[in-house]
Amino acid sequence: MTLVKICGLTRSQDVDTAVALGAWAIGFVITESPRRTAPSLVAKLAARVPPEVLSVAVFTIEKPFEIAKIVGRTGVRAVQLSAGAFGPNVAAVRAALSTAGVPRVALIAARDTRGAEKADFVLLDSRVIRHDSPVFGGTGQPLDWRGLAASRKRLPRPERLLLAGGLNPTNAPMAIRALRPLAVDVSSGIEKSPGVKDFEKMKRLFAAVRSADADSDE
């Protein structure tokens, strides 16, 4: 069964809907982004997430000590490092969390993050360059799923793989069939506007994921 992570949430009603639809994880963007959410609000939204659903704080180029401080304030249960080689490495973030006395949290790292092999999960996402600066996540730019499938031996194991990059209710089944990830990570493809989710698109996404899984069982 393919799991679903809904990312870029900024409203309580969207959190509640994602939980009700069966989300495995819910992501809150802490870093610079149209979906950026202040830590004080993240703490309130994360408190709505039941224990069986993973609450995730998404970071890019923040320093490890900043990450640890925010995780402690918000009470999220996972950290996502989306900047890859542009951001901090896995070992440094784990050390900062430990030093800050933060209980162990899951770590999701973009594939090119230093030490990504030591993370709990590995993220495949698209990036674009705007005004000579990289944009990490939420770009709406699809990945080349077929091309990635052809080089499967160089990918993380499926049971550790989170797949993002321009996913929506229409193309998610194609991506799932090509790569069979543990989970899909969707943000812009189910929105009315940045940070405001479309309930009907969310429902269609979960139905599309179930359909792709059913196809694989036949």
C-alpha positions in Angstrom: 0.0 0.0 0.0 1.4 3.4 -1.0 1.3 5.9 1.8 0.5 9.6 1.3 2.2 12.6 2.8 0.3 15.9 2.4 2.7 18.8 2.6 2.6 22.6 2.8 -0.4 22.8 5.2 -1.3 26.1 6.8 -4.9 25.7 8.0 -6.5 23.5 10.7 -9.3 22.4 8.4 -6.8 21.1 5.9 -4.9 19.2 8.6 -8.2 17.6 9.8 -9.2 16.7 6.2 -5.8 15.1 5.5 -6.0 13.1 8.7 -9.6 12.0 7.9 -8.6 10.9 4.4 -5.9 8.6 5.8 -2.6 10.6 5.4 0.5 8.8 6.7 2.3 12.1 7.2 1.5 15.8 7.3 4.1 18.4 6.4 4.6 22.0 7.6 7.0 24.3 5.8 9.2 26.2 8.2 11.6 27.6 5.6 11.3 30.4 3.0 8.3 29.4 0.8 4.9 30.7 -0.3 3.6 28.0 2.2 5.9 29.1 5.0 4.2 28.7 8.4 5.4 30.3 11.6 6.6 27.9 14.3 3.9 29.2 16.7 1.2 28.1 14.2 3.0 24.9 13.4 2.8 24.0 17.1 -0.9 24.5 17.1 -1.5 22.6 13.9 0.9 19.7 14.9 -1.1 19.3 18.1 -4.1 18.4 15.9 -2.2 15.5 14.3 -3.0 12.1 16.0 0.0 10.0 17.2 -0.4 7.5 14.4 0.2 10.2 11.8 3.7 11.7 11.3 3.9 15.5 11.7 6.8 16.8 9.7 8.7 20.1 9.8 10.3 20.9 6.4 13.6 22.8 6.3 16.1 23.8 3.7 19.3 25.8 4.5 18.6 26.4 8.2 21.5 25.6 10.6 21.2 22.4 12.7 20.8 24.3 16.0 18.0 26.4 14.4 16.3 23.1 13.3 16.6 21.6 16.8 15.2 24.7 18.4 12.2 24.8 16.2 11.5 21.1 16.5 11.5 21.4 20.2 9.1 24.4 20.1 6.6 22.8 17.7 6.6 19.2 18.9 6.7 17.7 15.4 7.7 14.1 15.1 9.9 14.3 12.0 12.3 16.6 10.2 12.6 16.9 6.4 15.8 18.2 4.9 14.8 19.4 1.4 17.9 21.3 0.3 20.2 18.4 -0.3 23.8 19.4 -0.6 22.8 23.0 -0.1 21.7 22.3 3.4 22.9 20.7 6.6 24.0 17.1 6.7 22.1 14.3 8.5 24.7 13.7 11.2 24.9 17.4 12.2 21.1 17.6 12.5 20.9 14.4 14.6 23.6 15.7 16.9 21.9 19.1 17.3 18.6 17.4 18.1 20.3 15.3 20.7 22.2 18.2 22.3 18.9 20.1 22.5 17.3 17.2 24.4 14.7 16.6 21.6 13.2 13.1 21.8 14.2 11.1 18.7 12.4 12.2 15.6 12.3 10.6 12.1 14.5 12.1 9.5 13.6 12.5 5.9 16.5 13.7 3.6 16.6 14.7 0.0 18.7 12.2 -1.9 21.7 14.4 -2.4 21.8 15.4 1.3 25.2 14.5 2.9 24.6 11.4 4.9 21.2 10.7 3.3 21.9 7.0 3.6 21.7 7.4 7.4 18.2 9.1 7.3 15.1 7.1 8.0 13.6 8.0 4.6 15.0 9.4 1.4 13.1 12.0 -0.7 13.1 12.4 -4.5 11.9 15.8 -5.5 12.3 18.3 -8.3 14.2 21.6 -8.1 14.2 24.7 -10.3 16.5 27.7 -10.5 14.8 31.1 -10.2 16.8 34.3 -10.2 20.0 32.2 -9.9 18.8 30.6 -6.7 17.5 27.0 -6.3 13.9 26.5 -5.2 13.4 23.4 -3.0 10.1 21.7 -3.2 6.6 22.9 -4.0 7.7 23.8 -7.6 5.0 21.8 -9.3 7.7 20.5 -11.7 7.3 16.7 -12.3 10.2 14.4 -12.2 11.1 12.0 -15.0 9.6 8.9 -13.4 10.3 6.6 -16.3 13.9 7.7 -16.4 14.3 7.2 -12.7 12.8 3.8 -13.0 15.4 2.9 -15.6 18.1 3.6 -13.1 16.4 1.9 -10.2 19.6 0.3 -8.9 20.9 3.8 -8.0 17.7 4.7 -6.1 17.1 4.2 -2.4 15.3 1.1 -1.5 11.5 1.4 -2.1 10.7 0.9 1.6 12.6 4.1 2.3 11.6 6.2 -0.7 9.3 9.2 -0.6 8.4 10.5 -4.1 7.6 14.2 -4.7 7.8 16.5 -7.6 4.7 17.9 -9.3 2.4 15.1 -8.2 -1.4 15.5 -8.5 -4.4 13.2 -8.7 -3.9 12.7 -12.4 -0.2 11.8 -12.6 0.3 10.2 -9.2 -0.7 6.7 -10.4 1.8 6.8 -13.2 4.6 7.8 -10.8 3.6 5.0 -8.3 3.5 2.4 -11.0 6.9 3.5 -12.3 8.8 3.6 -9.0 6.7 1.9 -6.3 7.7 4.2 -3.5 6.9 3.9 0.1 4.9 7.1 -0.1 4.0 10.0 -2.4 4.5 13.5 -1.1 2.1 16.0 -2.5 1.6 19.8 -2.1 1.0 22.1 -5.0 -1.0 19.5 -7.0 -3.9 19.6 -4.5 -4.1 23.4 -3.9 -6.4 26.3 -4.6 -3.5 28.6 -3.9 -0.2 28.2 -2.1 -0.9 26.7 1.3 -4.7 26.5 0.8 -5.7 22.9 -0.1 -8.6 21.9 -2.3 -10.6 19.3 -0.5 -11.9 17.7 -3.8 -8.4 17.4 -5.2 -7.3 15.8 -1.9 -10.1 13.2 -2.1 -9.2 12.5 -5.8 -5.5 12.1 -4.9 -6.3 9.4 -2.2 -8.6 7.7 -4.7 -6.0 7.7 -7.4 -3.4 6.2 -5.0 -5.8 3.4 -4.1 -6.4 2.8 -7.8 -2.7 2.5 -8.6 -2.2 0.1 -5.7 -5.2 -2.0 -6.9 -3.7 -2.2 -10.4 -0.5 -3.6 -8.9 -2.4 -6.3 -7.1 -4.0 -7.7 -10.3 
